[in-house]
């Protein structure tokens, strides 16, 4: 009988060593540390989805460019197009994850887009999810 073996990242072997920072920056000293690769992957995904291409110096392809979509017609066709775009971008930028479920919905009255997806870390076989709302204010 086959079963999935959980592989532990070398970064997770030292639980007292931080490997990244949390988003948003709301701690007493601005930055809160992250100590596991599972948490850091989640914050990397959030950072990627909230960034626009050409926003990050020296990495012009980093970012999903979702804020530009707030000015499009909010309907089912736009949501399906965004789902396919997000899925393709995450598969190319984050090969260490497998997207299990991805839904994009919106609220035209508030000009907002809701993104919800769950994923699995391939090496460690851990599951997590991200819920994100992008709103034009």
KAKA-V275574 format. One record per run of one state. SS is the DSSP state (hx for helix, st for strand, lp for the rest). FROM is the first residue (numbers start at 1). LEN is the number of residues. Records with the same first field share a line. If there is no record, write none. Layout:
SS: FROM-LEN / FROM-LEN
//
This chain:
lp: 1-9 / 14-6 / 22-5 / 28-2 / 31-2 / 35-2 / 51-16 / 72-4 / 94-3 / 108-4 / 122-4 / 136-2
hx: 10-4 / 37-14 / 67-5 / 76-18
st: 20-2 / 27-1 / 30-1 / 33-2 / 97-11 / 112-10 / 126-10
//
